[in-house]
Amino acid sequence: MSDYDTDFYAWTQAQAAALRDRKWDTLDLANLVEEIESVGMDEQHAITRQLQRLLHHLLKWQYQPTHRTRSWQVSIAQARDRIGDVLERSHSLRDYPAQRLALAYRRARRDAITVTGLPPATFPETCPWPVAQVLDEDFWPEA
């Protein structure tokens, strides 16, 4: 069997084959458990990253209306799509965006301040939109 530390891909294929063939005694359970937990955490991190990206662009959209570009529109749509894709695959995470909204907003606000050069007071301290509105493909904040 392949070693987890020296050839990860080969290890994953060997583990999949052992599971498929029900060769329970050949499974590397400690590393297998760790990897399965890691996959779940990756889904959570993907939501948080995309939510931060989405909020960052929504802030720029609202507070820099003269700078609006199609690339911002695409970025907003893609972030919403990616969050939607994760939620579609993992129904148990449907409340996760609401749980991460405050953190994602703080980071997005920081990024918007840096990128736009606008004074921090320009941007609200807390997210001005509920998560349902943020994720709604028809929502575009106005200046």
Contacts in CASP RR format, 6 or more apart in sequence:
PFRMAT RR
TARGET T0000
AUTHOR 0000-0000-0000
METHOD contacts of the structure
MODEL  1
MSDYDTDFYAWTQAQAAALRDRKWDTLDLANLVEEIESVGMDEQHAITRQ
LQRLLHHLLKWQYQPTHRTRSWQVSIAQARDRIGDVLERSHSLRDYPAQR
LALAYRRARRDAITVTGLPPATFPETCPWPVAQVLDEDFWPEA
1 11 0 8 1.000
1 14 0 8 1.000
1 18 0 8 1.000
1 26 0 8 1.000
1 28 0 8 1.000
2 10 0 8 1.000
2 11 0 8 1.000
2 13 0 8 1.000
2 14 0 8 1.000
3 11 0 8 1.000
4 11 0 8 1.000
4 28 0 8 1.000
4 31 0 8 1.000
11 28 0 8 1.000
11 31 0 8 1.000
12 35 0 8 1.000
14 26 0 8 1.000
15 27 0 8 1.000
15 28 0 8 1.000
15 32 0 8 1.000
17 23 0 8 1.000
18 24 0 8 1.000
18 26 0 8 1.000
18 27 0 8 1.000
19 27 0 8 1.000
40 90 0 8 1.000
43 86 0 8 1.000
43 89 0 8 1.000
43 90 0 8 1.000
43 93 0 8 1.000
44 93 0 8 1.000
44 96 0 8 1.000
44 100 0 8 1.000
46 82 0 8 1.000
46 86 0 8 1.000
47 83 0 8 1.000
47 86 0 8 1.000
47 87 0 8 1.000
47 93 0 8 1.000
47 96 0 8 1.000
47 97 0 8 1.000
47 100 0 8 1.000
48 100 0 8 1.000
48 103 0 8 1.000
48 104 0 8 1.000
50 79 0 8 1.000
50 82 0 8 1.000
50 83 0 8 1.000
50 86 0 8 1.000
51 79 0 8 1.000
51 83 0 8 1.000
51 97 0 8 1.000
51 100 0 8 1.000
51 101 0 8 1.000
51 104 0 8 1.000
51 134 0 8 1.000
52 104 0 8 1.000
52 107 0 8 1.000
52 108 0 8 1.000
52 111 0 8 1.000
53 75 0 8 1.000
53 79 0 8 1.000
53 108 0 8 1.000
54 76 0 8 1.000
54 79 0 8 1.000
54 80 0 8 1.000
54 83 0 8 1.000
54 108 0 8 1.000
54 134 0 8 1.000
54 135 0 8 1.000
55 104 0 8 1.000
55 105 0 8 1.000
55 108 0 8 1.000
55 109 0 8 1.000
55 127 0 8 1.000
55 134 0 8 1.000
56 107 0 8 1.000
56 108 0 8 1.000
56 111 0 8 1.000
56 112 0 8 1.000
56 115 0 8 1.000
57 72 0 8 1.000
57 75 0 8 1.000
57 76 0 8 1.000
57 79 0 8 1.000
58 76 0 8 1.000
58 108 0 8 1.000
58 129 0 8 1.000
58 134 0 8 1.000
58 141 0 8 1.000
59 108 0 8 1.000
59 109 0 8 1.000
59 112 0 8 1.000
59 123 0 8 1.000
60 67 0 8 1.000
60 72 0 8 1.000
60 112 0 8 1.000
60 115 0 8 1.000
60 116 0 8 1.000
61 68 0 8 1.000
61 72 0 8 1.000
61 76 0 8 1.000
61 140 0 8 1.000
61 141 0 8 1.000
62 141 0 8 1.000
62 142 0 8 1.000
62 143 0 8 1.000
63 112 0 8 1.000
63 116 0 8 1.000
63 118 0 8 1.000
63 122 0 8 1.000
63 123 0 8 1.000
63 143 0 8 1.000
64 116 0 8 1.000
64 118 0 8 1.000
65 142 0 8 1.000
65 143 0 8 1.000
76 140 0 8 1.000
77 137 0 8 1.000
80 135 0 8 1.000
80 137 0 8 1.000
83 97 0 8 1.000
83 135 0 8 1.000
84 135 0 8 1.000
86 93 0 8 1.000
87 93 0 8 1.000
87 94 0 8 1.000
87 96 0 8 1.000
87 97 0 8 1.000
97 131 0 8 1.000
97 134 0 8 1.000
97 135 0 8 1.000
98 131 0 8 1.000
101 127 0 8 1.000
101 131 0 8 1.000
101 134 0 8 1.000
102 126 0 8 1.000
102 127 0 8 1.000
105 126 0 8 1.000
105 127 0 8 1.000
109 123 0 8 1.000
109 124 0 8 1.000
109 125 0 8 1.000
112 118 0 8 1.000
112 123 0 8 1.000
113 119 0 8 1.000
113 120 0 8 1.000
113 122 0 8 1.000
113 123 0 8 1.000
116 122 0 8 1.000
127 134 0 8 1.000
128 141 0 8 1.000
129 139 0 8 1.000
129 141 0 8 1.000
133 139 0 8 1.000
END
